[in-house]
């Protein structure tokens, strides 16, 4: 599994990623490079993820961002935690976006609690692209 953010994916692919179709294409190209699963972190826009023939868009609720530093780390940690719990890819991606979003609402480089993440999780939307 690889989880680049938008800027990292742009450097990897040597192109700007601006539109939703750019994000979809980027996830596909990164998978073609050999990653079994890809999560493209898009900050306040959530994430796109692909694994085992599924392509998903995960949309967080609007929140007041205080400090986004570390939100990507929270996203990856929550994804790993959820998968270790036996959740499927879609639910793990939902937890990942919830954790990243919840952590961005905290001051400084601090991570959200499970209760804070759970509250955001309830409002995260998962859309199947293919």
CNS distance restraints for C-alpha pairs under 8 A (distance, minus, plus):
assign (resid   1 and name CA) (resid  35 and name CA) 5.86 0.50 0.50
assign (resid   1 and name CA) (resid  36 and name CA) 5.92 0.50 0.50
assign (resid   1 and name CA) (resid  37 and name CA) 4.55 0.50 0.50
assign (resid   1 and name CA) (resid  38 and name CA) 5.65 0.50 0.50
assign (resid   1 and name CA) (resid  39 and name CA) 7.65 0.50 0.50
assign (resid   2 and name CA) (resid  35 and name CA) 6.52 0.50 0.50
assign (resid   2 and name CA) (resid  37 and name CA) 6.50 0.50 0.50
assign (resid   2 and name CA) (resid  38 and name CA) 5.12 0.50 0.50
assign (resid   2 and name CA) (resid  39 and name CA) 6.36 0.50 0.50
assign (resid   3 and name CA) (resid  38 and name CA) 5.83 0.50 0.50
assign (resid   3 and name CA) (resid  39 and name CA) 4.56 0.50 0.50
assign (resid   3 and name CA) (resid  40 and name CA) 5.66 0.50 0.50
assign (resid   3 and name CA) (resid  41 and name CA) 6.74 0.50 0.50
assign (resid   3 and name CA) (resid  76 and name CA) 7.16 0.50 0.50
assign (resid   4 and name CA) (resid   8 and name CA) 5.47 0.50 0.50
assign (resid   4 and name CA) (resid   9 and name CA) 5.71 0.50 0.50
assign (resid   4 and name CA) (resid  39 and name CA) 6.78 0.50 0.50
assign (resid   4 and name CA) (resid  40 and name CA) 5.46 0.50 0.50
assign (resid   4 and name CA) (resid  41 and name CA) 6.24 0.50 0.50
assign (resid   5 and name CA) (resid   9 and name CA) 6.16 0.50 0.50
assign (resid   5 and name CA) (resid  40 and name CA) 5.59 0.50 0.50
assign (resid   5 and name CA) (resid  41 and name CA) 4.42 0.50 0.50
assign (resid   5 and name CA) (resid  42 and name CA) 6.10 0.50 0.50
assign (resid   5 and name CA) (resid  43 and name CA) 7.69 0.50 0.50
assign (resid   5 and name CA) (resid  72 and name CA) 7.55 0.50 0.50
assign (resid   6 and name CA) (resid  10 and name CA) 6.15 0.50 0.50
assign (resid   6 and name CA) (resid  17 and name CA) 7.15 0.50 0.50
assign (resid   6 and name CA) (resid  40 and name CA) 6.59 0.50 0.50
assign (resid   6 and name CA) (resid  41 and name CA) 6.15 0.50 0.50
assign (resid   6 and name CA) (resid  42 and name CA) 5.67 0.50 0.50
assign (resid   7 and name CA) (resid  11 and name CA) 6.35 0.50 0.50
assign (resid   8 and name CA) (resid  12 and name CA) 6.14 0.50 0.50
assign (resid   9 and name CA) (resid  13 and name CA) 6.00 0.50 0.50
assign (resid   9 and name CA) (resid  26 and name CA) 7.30 0.50 0.50
assign (resid   9 and name CA) (resid  40 and name CA) 7.63 0.50 0.50
assign (resid  10 and name CA) (resid  14 and name CA) 5.52 0.50 0.50
assign (resid  10 and name CA) (resid  15 and name CA) 5.20 0.50 0.50
assign (resid  10 and name CA) (resid  16 and name CA) 5.46 0.50 0.50
assign (resid  10 and name CA) (resid  17 and name CA) 6.23 0.50 0.50
assign (resid  11 and name CA) (resid  15 and name CA) 6.89 0.50 0.50
assign (resid  13 and name CA) (resid  26 and name CA) 7.52 0.50 0.50
assign (resid  17 and name CA) (resid  22 and name CA) 5.26 0.50 0.50
assign (resid  17 and name CA) (resid  23 and name CA) 6.20 0.50 0.50
assign (resid  17 and name CA) (resid  26 and name CA) 7.74 0.50 0.50
assign (resid  18 and name CA) (resid  22 and name CA) 6.18 0.50 0.50
assign (resid  18 and name CA) (resid  23 and name CA) 7.46 0.50 0.50
assign (resid  19 and name CA) (resid  23 and name CA) 6.50 0.50 0.50
assign (resid  20 and name CA) (resid  24 and name CA) 6.34 0.50 0.50
assign (resid  21 and name CA) (resid  25 and name CA) 6.11 0.50 0.50
assign (resid  22 and name CA) (resid  26 and name CA) 6.03 0.50 0.50
assign (resid  23 and name CA) (resid  27 and name CA) 6.26 0.50 0.50
assign (resid  23 and name CA) (resid  40 and name CA) 7.68 0.50 0.50
assign (resid  23 and name CA) (resid  48 and name CA) 7.30 0.50 0.50
assign (resid  24 and name CA) (resid  28 and name CA) 6.45 0.50 0.50
assign (resid  24 and name CA) (resid  48 and name CA) 7.30 0.50 0.50
assign (resid  25 and name CA) (resid  29 and name CA) 6.17 0.50 0.50
assign (resid  26 and name CA) (resid  30 and name CA) 6.12 0.50 0.50
assign (resid  27 and name CA) (resid  31 and name CA) 6.23 0.50 0.50
assign (resid  27 and name CA) (resid  38 and name CA) 6.38 0.50 0.50
assign (resid  27 and name CA) (resid  39 and name CA) 7.50 0.50 0.50
assign (resid  27 and name CA) (resid  40 and name CA) 6.66 0.50 0.50
assign (resid  27 and name CA) (resid  48 and name CA) 7.35 0.50 0.50
assign (resid  27 and name CA) (resid  49 and name CA) 7.07 0.50 0.50
assign (resid  27 and name CA) (resid  50 and name CA) 6.82 0.50 0.50
assign (resid  28 and name CA) (resid  32 and name CA) 6.27 0.50 0.50
assign (resid  28 and name CA) (resid  50 and name CA) 7.71 0.50 0.50
assign (resid  29 and name CA) (resid  33 and name CA) 6.57 0.50 0.50
assign (resid  30 and name CA) (resid  34 and name CA) 7.21 0.50 0.50
assign (resid  30 and name CA) (resid  35 and name CA) 6.72 0.50 0.50
assign (resid  30 and name CA) (resid  38 and name CA) 7.15 0.50 0.50
assign (resid  31 and name CA) (resid  35 and name CA) 4.81 0.50 0.50
assign (resid  31 and name CA) (resid  36 and name CA) 6.39 0.50 0.50
assign (resid  31 and name CA) (resid  37 and name CA) 6.82 0.50 0.50
assign (resid  31 and name CA) (resid  38 and name CA) 6.48 0.50 0.50
assign (resid  31 and name CA) (resid  50 and name CA) 7.83 0.50 0.50
assign (resid  36 and name CA) (resid  51 and name CA) 6.27 0.50 0.50
assign (resid  36 and name CA) (resid  52 and name CA) 7.46 0.50 0.50
assign (resid  37 and name CA) (resid  49 and name CA) 7.34 0.50 0.50
assign (resid  37 and name CA) (resid  50 and name CA) 5.58 0.50 0.50
assign (resid  37 and name CA) (resid  51 and name CA) 4.50 0.50 0.50
assign (resid  37 and name CA) (resid  52 and name CA) 7.48 0.50 0.50
assign (resid  38 and name CA) (resid  49 and name CA) 5.41 0.50 0.50
assign (resid  38 and name CA) (resid  50 and name CA) 5.26 0.50 0.50
assign (resid  38 and name CA) (resid  51 and name CA) 6.69 0.50 0.50
assign (resid  39 and name CA) (resid  47 and name CA) 6.56 0.50 0.50
assign (resid  39 and name CA) (resid  48 and name CA) 5.74 0.50 0.50
assign (resid  39 and name CA) (resid  49 and name CA) 4.29 0.50 0.50
assign (resid  39 and name CA) (resid  50 and name CA) 6.66 0.50 0.50
assign (resid  39 and name CA) (resid  93 and name CA) 7.96 0.50 0.50
assign (resid  40 and name CA) (resid  47 and name CA) 5.39 0.50 0.50
assign (resid  40 and name CA) (resid  48 and name CA) 5.13 0.50 0.50
assign (resid  40 and name CA) (resid  49 and name CA) 6.13 0.50 0.50
assign (resid  41 and name CA) (resid  46 and name CA) 6.33 0.50 0.50
assign (resid  41 and name CA) (resid  47 and name CA) 4.52 0.50 0.50
assign (resid  41 and name CA) (resid  48 and name CA) 6.78 0.50 0.50
assign (resid  41 and name CA) (resid  72 and name CA) 7.16 0.50 0.50
assign (resid  42 and name CA) (resid  46 and name CA) 5.15 0.50 0.50
assign (resid  42 and name CA) (resid  47 and name CA) 5.11 0.50 0.50
assign (resid  42 and name CA) (resid  48 and name CA) 7.69 0.50 0.50
assign (resid  43 and name CA) (resid  47 and name CA) 7.41 0.50 0.50
assign (resid  44 and name CA) (resid  60 and name CA) 7.20 0.50 0.50
assign (resid  44 and name CA) (resid  62 and name CA) 7.73 0.50 0.50
assign (resid  44 and name CA) (resid 101 and name CA) 7.36 0.50 0.50
assign (resid  45 and name CA) (resid  59 and name CA) 6.18 0.50 0.50
assign (resid  45 and name CA) (resid  60 and name CA) 6.84 0.50 0.50
assign (resid  46 and name CA) (resid  57 and name CA) 7.68 0.50 0.50
assign (resid  46 and name CA) (resid  58 and name CA) 5.57 0.50 0.50
assign (resid  46 and name CA) (resid  59 and name CA) 4.80 0.50 0.50
assign (resid  46 and name CA) (resid  60 and name CA) 5.50 0.50 0.50
assign (resid  46 and name CA) (resid  97 and name CA) 6.03 0.50 0.50
assign (resid  47 and name CA) (resid  57 and name CA) 6.01 0.50 0.50
assign (resid  47 and name CA) (resid  58 and name CA) 5.27 0.50 0.50
assign (resid  47 and name CA) (resid  59 and name CA) 6.86 0.50 0.50
assign (resid  47 and name CA) (resid  97 and name CA) 6.88 0.50 0.50
assign (resid  48 and name CA) (resid  55 and name CA) 7.27 0.50 0.50
assign (resid  48 and name CA) (resid  56 and name CA) 5.56 0.50 0.50
assign (resid  48 and name CA) (resid  57 and name CA) 4.50 0.50 0.50
assign (resid  48 and name CA) (resid  58 and name CA) 6.12 0.50 0.50
assign (resid  49 and name CA) (resid  54 and name CA) 7.91 0.50 0.50
assign (resid  49 and name CA) (resid  55 and name CA) 5.76 0.50 0.50
assign (resid  49 and name CA) (resid  56 and name CA) 5.19 0.50 0.50
assign (resid  49 and name CA) (resid  57 and name CA) 6.53 0.50 0.50
assign (resid  49 and name CA) (resid  58 and name CA) 7.92 0.50 0.50
assign (resid  49 and name CA) (resid  93 and name CA) 7.29 0.50 0.50
assign (resid  50 and name CA) (resid  54 and name CA) 5.40 0.50 0.50
assign (resid  50 and name CA) (resid  55 and name CA) 4.44 0.50 0.50
assign (resid  50 and name CA) (resid  56 and name CA) 6.32 0.50 0.50
assign (resid  51 and name CA) (resid  55 and name CA) 6.83 0.50 0.50
assign (resid  51 and name CA) (resid  89 and name CA) 7.20 0.50 0.50
assign (resid  53 and name CA) (resid 130 and name CA) 7.64 0.50 0.50
assign (resid  54 and name CA) (resid 128 and name CA) 7.54 0.50 0.50
assign (resid  54 and name CA) (resid 129 and name CA) 7.75 0.50 0.50
assign (resid  54 and name CA) (resid 130 and name CA) 5.84 0.50 0.50
assign (resid  55 and name CA) (resid 128 and name CA) 6.25 0.50 0.50
assign (resid  55 and name CA) (resid 129 and name CA) 5.32 0.50 0.50
assign (resid  55 and name CA) (resid 130 and name CA) 5.11 0.50 0.50
assign (resid  56 and name CA) (resid  90 and name CA) 7.30 0.50 0.50
assign (resid  56 and name CA) (resid 126 and name CA) 6.78 0.50 0.50
assign (resid  56 and name CA) (resid 127 and name CA) 5.67 0.50 0.50
assign (resid  56 and name CA) (resid 128 and name CA) 4.71 0.50 0.50
assign (resid  56 and name CA) (resid 129 and name CA) 5.35 0.50 0.50
assign (resid  56 and name CA) (resid 130 and name CA) 7.14 0.50 0.50
assign (resid  57 and name CA) (resid 126 and name CA) 5.91 0.50 0.50
assign (resid  57 and name CA) (resid 127 and name CA) 5.10 0.50 0.50
assign (resid  57 and name CA) (resid 128 and name CA) 6.43 0.50 0.50
assign (resid  57 and name CA) (resid 129 and name CA) 6.71 0.50 0.50
assign (resid  58 and name CA) (resid  93 and name CA) 7.27 0.50 0.50
assign (resid  58 and name CA) (resid  94 and name CA) 6.48 0.50 0.50
assign (resid  58 and name CA) (resid  97 and name CA) 7.08 0.50 0.50
assign (resid  58 and name CA) (resid 124 and name CA) 6.97 0.50 0.50
assign (resid  58 and name CA) (resid 125 and name CA) 5.69 0.50 0.50
assign (resid  58 and name CA) (resid 126 and name CA) 4.53 0.50 0.50
assign (resid  58 and name CA) (resid 127 and name CA) 6.21 0.50 0.50
assign (resid  59 and name CA) (resid  97 and name CA) 7.68 0.50 0.50
assign (resid  59 and name CA) (resid 124 and name CA) 5.76 0.50 0.50
assign (resid  59 and name CA) (resid 125 and name CA) 5.07 0.50 0.50
assign (resid  59 and name CA) (resid 126 and name CA) 6.40 0.50 0.50
assign (resid  59 and name CA) (resid 127 and name CA) 7.98 0.50 0.50
assign (resid  60 and name CA) (resid  97 and name CA) 6.56 0.50 0.50
assign (resid  60 and name CA) (resid  98 and name CA) 6.80 0.50 0.50
assign (resid  60 and name CA) (resid 101 and name CA) 6.92 0.50 0.50
assign (resid  60 and name CA) (resid 120 and name CA) 7.73 0.50 0.50
assign (resid  60 and name CA) (resid 123 and name CA) 6.87 0.50 0.50
assign (resid  60 and name CA) (resid 124 and name CA) 4.63 0.50 0.50
assign (resid  60 and name CA) (resid 125 and name CA) 6.43 0.50 0.50
assign (resid  61 and name CA) (resid 120 and name CA) 7.29 0.50 0.50
assign (resid  61 and name CA) (resid 123 and name CA) 5.90 0.50 0.50
assign (resid  61 and name CA) (resid 124 and name CA) 5.98 0.50 0.50
assign (resid  61 and name CA) (resid 125 and name CA) 7.98 0.50 0.50
assign (resid  63 and name CA) (resid 101 and name CA) 7.64 0.50 0.50
assign (resid  63 and name CA) (resid 105 and name CA) 7.06 0.50 0.50
assign (resid  64 and name CA) (resid 105 and name CA) 6.08 0.50 0.50
assign (resid  65 and name CA) (resid 104 and name CA) 5.35 0.50 0.50
assign (resid  65 and name CA) (resid 105 and name CA) 4.71 0.50 0.50
assign (resid  65 and name CA) (resid 106 and name CA) 7.68 0.50 0.50
assign (resid  66 and name CA) (resid 104 and name CA) 5.95 0.50 0.50
assign (resid  66 and name CA) (resid 105 and name CA) 4.88 0.50 0.50
assign (resid  66 and name CA) (resid 106 and name CA) 5.80 0.50 0.50
assign (resid  66 and name CA) (resid 107 and name CA) 5.69 0.50 0.50
assign (resid  66 and name CA) (resid 108 and name CA) 7.85 0.50 0.50
assign (resid  67 and name CA) (resid 103 and name CA) 7.87 0.50 0.50
assign (resid  67 and name CA) (resid 104 and name CA) 5.09 0.50 0.50
assign (resid  67 and name CA) (resid 105 and name CA) 6.37 0.50 0.50
assign (resid  67 and name CA) (resid 106 and name CA) 6.23 0.50 0.50
assign (resid  67 and name CA) (resid 107 and name CA) 5.66 0.50 0.50
assign (resid  67 and name CA) (resid 108 and name CA) 5.82 0.50 0.50
assign (resid  67 and name CA) (resid 109 and name CA) 7.06 0.50 0.50
assign (resid  68 and name CA) (resid 103 and name CA) 7.20 0.50 0.50
assign (resid  68 and name CA) (resid 104 and name CA) 4.30 0.50 0.50
assign (resid  68 and name CA) (resid 105 and name CA) 7.49 0.50 0.50
assign (resid  69 and name CA) (resid 104 and name CA) 7.08 0.50 0.50
assign (resid  69 and name CA) (resid 108 and name CA) 7.53 0.50 0.50
assign (resid  69 and name CA) (resid 109 and name CA) 5.96 0.50 0.50
assign (resid  70 and name CA) (resid  74 and name CA) 6.26 0.50 0.50
assign (resid  70 and name CA) (resid 100 and name CA) 7.84 0.50 0.50
assign (resid  70 and name CA) (resid 103 and name CA) 7.43 0.50 0.50
assign (resid  70 and name CA) (resid 104 and name CA) 7.67 0.50 0.50
assign (resid  70 and name CA) (resid 109 and name CA) 6.07 0.50 0.50
assign (resid  70 and name CA) (resid 110 and name CA) 7.53 0.50 0.50
assign (resid  70 and name CA) (resid 111 and name CA) 7.58 0.50 0.50
assign (resid  71 and name CA) (resid  75 and name CA) 6.15 0.50 0.50
assign (resid  71 and name CA) (resid  99 and name CA) 7.42 0.50 0.50
assign (resid  71 and name CA) (resid 100 and name CA) 4.26 0.50 0.50
assign (resid  71 and name CA) (resid 101 and name CA) 6.75 0.50 0.50
assign (resid  71 and name CA) (resid 103 and name CA) 5.58 0.50 0.50
assign (resid  71 and name CA) (resid 104 and name CA) 5.64 0.50 0.50
assign (resid  71 and name CA) (resid 111 and name CA) 7.78 0.50 0.50
assign (resid  72 and name CA) (resid  76 and name CA) 6.36 0.50 0.50
assign (resid  72 and name CA) (resid 100 and name CA) 5.92 0.50 0.50
assign (resid  73 and name CA) (resid  77 and name CA) 6.12 0.50 0.50
assign (resid  73 and name CA) (resid 100 and name CA) 7.50 0.50 0.50
assign (resid  74 and name CA) (resid  78 and name CA) 5.99 0.50 0.50
assign (resid  74 and name CA) (resid  96 and name CA) 7.15 0.50 0.50
assign (resid  74 and name CA) (resid  99 and name CA) 5.65 0.50 0.50
assign (resid  74 and name CA) (resid 100 and name CA) 5.08 0.50 0.50
assign (resid  74 and name CA) (resid 103 and name CA) 6.91 0.50 0.50
assign (resid  74 and name CA) (resid 111 and name CA) 6.78 0.50 0.50
assign (resid  75 and name CA) (resid  79 and name CA) 6.18 0.50 0.50
assign (resid  75 and name CA) (resid  95 and name CA) 7.76 0.50 0.50
assign (resid  75 and name CA) (resid  96 and name CA) 4.21 0.50 0.50
assign (resid  75 and name CA) (resid  97 and name CA) 5.79 0.50 0.50
assign (resid  75 and name CA) (resid  98 and name CA) 7.60 0.50 0.50
assign (resid  75 and name CA) (resid  99 and name CA) 5.58 0.50 0.50
assign (resid  75 and name CA) (resid 100 and name CA) 4.62 0.50 0.50
assign (resid  76 and name CA) (resid  80 and name CA) 6.25 0.50 0.50
assign (resid  76 and name CA) (resid  96 and name CA) 6.34 0.50 0.50
assign (resid  77 and name CA) (resid  81 and name CA) 6.11 0.50 0.50
assign (resid  77 and name CA) (resid  96 and name CA) 7.38 0.50 0.50
assign (resid  78 and name CA) (resid  82 and name CA) 5.97 0.50 0.50
assign (resid  78 and name CA) (resid  92 and name CA) 7.36 0.50 0.50
assign (resid  78 and name CA) (resid  95 and name CA) 6.01 0.50 0.50
assign (resid  78 and name CA) (resid  96 and name CA) 4.80 0.50 0.50
assign (resid  78 and name CA) (resid  99 and name CA) 6.22 0.50 0.50
assign (resid  79 and name CA) (resid  83 and name CA) 6.18 0.50 0.50
assign (resid  79 and name CA) (resid  92 and name CA) 5.00 0.50 0.50
assign (resid  79 and name CA) (resid  93 and name CA) 5.95 0.50 0.50
assign (resid  79 and name CA) (resid  95 and name CA) 6.36 0.50 0.50
assign (resid  79 and name CA) (resid  96 and name CA) 4.76 0.50 0.50
assign (resid  80 and name CA) (resid  84 and name CA) 6.11 0.50 0.50
assign (resid  80 and name CA) (resid  92 and name CA) 7.64 0.50 0.50
assign (resid  81 and name CA) (resid  85 and name CA) 6.32 0.50 0.50
assign (resid  82 and name CA) (resid  86 and name CA) 6.68 0.50 0.50
assign (resid  82 and name CA) (resid  87 and name CA) 5.65 0.50 0.50
assign (resid  82 and name CA) (resid  91 and name CA) 7.60 0.50 0.50
assign (resid  82 and name CA) (resid  92 and name CA) 4.96 0.50 0.50
assign (resid  82 and name CA) (resid  95 and name CA) 6.89 0.50 0.50
assign (resid  83 and name CA) (resid  87 and name CA) 5.13 0.50 0.50
assign (resid  83 and name CA) (resid  88 and name CA) 6.70 0.50 0.50
assign (resid  83 and name CA) (resid  89 and name CA) 7.21 0.50 0.50
assign (resid  83 and name CA) (resid  92 and name CA) 5.88 0.50 0.50
assign (resid  87 and name CA) (resid  91 and name CA) 6.03 0.50 0.50
assign (resid  87 and name CA) (resid  92 and name CA) 5.96 0.50 0.50
assign (resid  88 and name CA) (resid  92 and name CA) 6.11 0.50 0.50
assign (resid  89 and name CA) (resid  93 and name CA) 6.04 0.50 0.50
assign (resid  90 and name CA) (resid  94 and name CA) 6.22 0.50 0.50
assign (resid  90 and name CA) (resid 126 and name CA) 7.37 0.50 0.50
assign (resid  91 and name CA) (resid  95 and name CA) 6.23 0.50 0.50
assign (resid  92 and name CA) (resid  96 and name CA) 6.09 0.50 0.50
assign (resid  93 and name CA) (resid  97 and name CA) 6.24 0.50 0.50
assign (resid  94 and name CA) (resid  98 and name CA) 6.18 0.50 0.50
assign (resid  94 and name CA) (resid 121 and name CA) 6.67 0.50 0.50
assign (resid  94 and name CA) (resid 124 and name CA) 6.44 0.50 0.50
assign (resid  94 and name CA) (resid 125 and name CA) 7.52 0.50 0.50
assign (resid  94 and name CA) (resid 126 and name CA) 6.80 0.50 0.50
assign (resid  95 and name CA) (resid  99 and name CA) 6.10 0.50 0.50
assign (resid  95 and name CA) (resid 117 and name CA) 7.73 0.50 0.50
assign (resid  95 and name CA) (resid 121 and name CA) 6.06 0.50 0.50
assign (resid  96 and name CA) (resid 100 and name CA) 6.25 0.50 0.50
assign (resid  97 and name CA) (resid 101 and name CA) 5.97 0.50 0.50
assign (resid  97 and name CA) (resid 121 and name CA) 7.80 0.50 0.50
assign (resid  97 and name CA) (resid 124 and name CA) 7.47 0.50 0.50
assign (resid  98 and name CA) (resid 102 and name CA) 5.94 0.50 0.50
assign (resid  98 and name CA) (resid 117 and name CA) 5.59 0.50 0.50
assign (resid  98 and name CA) (resid 118 and name CA) 7.34 0.50 0.50
assign (resid  98 and name CA) (resid 120 and name CA) 5.32 0.50 0.50
assign (resid  98 and name CA) (resid 121 and name CA) 4.81 0.50 0.50
assign (resid  98 and name CA) (resid 124 and name CA) 6.57 0.50 0.50
assign (resid  99 and name CA) (resid 103 and name CA) 5.98 0.50 0.50
assign (resid  99 and name CA) (resid 112 and name CA) 6.80 0.50 0.50
assign (resid  99 and name CA) (resid 117 and name CA) 5.13 0.50 0.50
assign (resid  99 and name CA) (resid 120 and name CA) 7.74 0.50 0.50
assign (resid  99 and name CA) (resid 121 and name CA) 7.76 0.50 0.50
assign (resid 100 and name CA) (resid 104 and name CA) 6.26 0.50 0.50
assign (resid 101 and name CA) (resid 105 and name CA) 6.82 0.50 0.50
assign (resid 101 and name CA) (resid 117 and name CA) 7.97 0.50 0.50
assign (resid 101 and name CA) (resid 120 and name CA) 7.41 0.50 0.50
assign (resid 102 and name CA) (resid 106 and name CA) 7.18 0.50 0.50
assign (resid 102 and name CA) (resid 111 and name CA) 7.77 0.50 0.50
assign (resid 102 and name CA) (resid 112 and name CA) 5.59 0.50 0.50
assign (resid 102 and name CA) (resid 116 and name CA) 6.32 0.50 0.50
assign (resid 102 and name CA) (resid 117 and name CA) 5.47 0.50 0.50
assign (resid 102 and name CA) (resid 120 and name CA) 6.40 0.50 0.50
assign (resid 103 and name CA) (resid 110 and name CA) 6.70 0.50 0.50
assign (resid 103 and name CA) (resid 111 and name CA) 4.82 0.50 0.50
assign (resid 103 and name CA) (resid 112 and name CA) 4.63 0.50 0.50
assign (resid 103 and name CA) (resid 117 and name CA) 7.91 0.50 0.50
assign (resid 106 and name CA) (resid 110 and name CA) 6.29 0.50 0.50
assign (resid 106 and name CA) (resid 111 and name CA) 7.07 0.50 0.50
assign (resid 106 and name CA) (resid 112 and name CA) 6.82 0.50 0.50
assign (resid 112 and name CA) (resid 116 and name CA) 5.82 0.50 0.50
assign (resid 112 and name CA) (resid 117 and name CA) 6.20 0.50 0.50
assign (resid 113 and name CA) (resid 117 and name CA) 6.12 0.50 0.50
assign (resid 114 and name CA) (resid 118 and name CA) 5.89 0.50 0.50
assign (resid 115 and name CA) (resid 119 and name CA) 6.29 0.50 0.50
assign (resid 116 and name CA) (resid 120 and name CA) 6.61 0.50 0.50
assign (resid 117 and name CA) (resid 121 and name CA) 5.98 0.50 0.50
assign (resid 118 and name CA) (resid 122 and name CA) 6.44 0.50 0.50
assign (resid 119 and name CA) (resid 123 and name CA) 7.28 0.50 0.50
assign (resid 120 and name CA) (resid 124 and name CA) 6.48 0.50 0.50
